[in-house]
Amino acid sequence: MVRSPDLKAKFNFEHASVMLLDENPLSLNILIQVLTGFGAKHFTRCTDIAKAEDEITKTHFDLIIVDATGPSTTGTKFVSWLRRSGIEPNCYAPVLLTSGHTAQNSVLEARDCGAHFIIAKPLTPLIVLERIIWIAKEGRKFLESDTYVGPDRRFKNVGVPKELEGRRRDDTSIAVEEAEATSMEQGVIETNVQAQKVAQ
Amino acid sequence: MTGVVRFHVPENRLGKLIRSAGGKAVEQAVKDASKGIDSLRGDFLSELSEILAKAEVLSAAVKGADDQGGTDALYGLISASIGVPSACGMTSLDEMLVSLADLIDHFKTHGIWDHQAITIHLSAFRLLLNSESARDSEGAKAILVGLHKVSERFRRTPPAAIST
């Protein structure tokens, strides 16, 4: 869960190299103003996928912000390409996907393209900053499989959905199995776990 | 799943950078960013008028539900403009754009087209953009409620029952 950052906390965005891909120059300008306010100085602006793919081969980016609005699905195509490109370290770069409106037939594409976060527009400076700080703090695992390449989407482990079987080796079984050894005596539990008064 | 699944933790360069000495306090950064957005306000008002004019032309050119090129162009223009009005403090105009994008997407998904519903939204666009009084909370609320009713009519009625 994303928490609002402490307003007095300091962060340094001056040396971050940021790539922005948005087909709409107006939205691109809003984002530039937001990031400049955060102290960022190194931007690469792209309004089409060809330029974005070219820039990926030239510069190491610390953050990539991509818009996925509209019928062209340029943003999600680019992120999918980036994750499978093998161009290190950019293929592992944090990606924020912004969207004004996600068409019904593109929702799954947006979820599965390999972005770290999707932010709905209108963008507010605080929301954008919260997401950037959260991504920078977490250092999420990357997953590569036949069907998905990107940050682990199960970053909050709530287990396997009830109706499904786990696909990972460390997914626990849904059924509770028989105990392998005798249970602990109540006395042993009480010695190890001391009850404490909790403030209401 | 039959294929190999590989996990690894890439170097967190962004994390190292933002923790380095110097920089800004969150509060100051948010203030500076808002000031930057405010500086765009004048440019954006004229851009929004152009977007409205383009949308009216595109809407008039849509031949019907089968005109994928026409509906895509209108949907692309409207959805790409979401977020711009809020940068000028016109949040109600953004809500109208989201409502219109939802409606066009619904039409595209179900193969229907209702020119009148689109025209009503574009009229609201013009009103919210050009009239100060329509932008106040009560006036805007009334307009948005009306647009919501228009959209709801299509959501409740099965696509086959709507004349296109």
Interface residues (C-beta under 8 A of the other chain):
Chain A: P5 D6 L7 K8 A9 K10 F11 N12 F13 E14 H15 A16 E23 N24 L26 S27 N29 I30 Q33 V34 L35 T36 G37 F38 G39 H60 D62 L63 T69 G70 P71 S72 P89 Y92 P94 G100 H101 A103 Q104 N105 K121 P122 L123 T124 P125 L126 V128 L129 I132 I133 I135 A136 K137 G139 R140 K141 F142 L143 E144 S145 D146 T147 D152 R167 R168
Chain B: M1 T2 G3 V4 V5 R6 F7 H8 V9 P10 E11 N12 R13 L14 G15 L17 I18 R19 S20 A21 G22 G23 K24 A25 V26 E27 A29 V30 K31 D32 A33 S34 K35 G36 I37 S39 L40 F44 E47 D72 Y75 G76 I78 S79 A80 S81 I82 G83 V84 P85 S86 A87 T91 D94 L97 V98 A101 D102 D105 H106 K108 T109
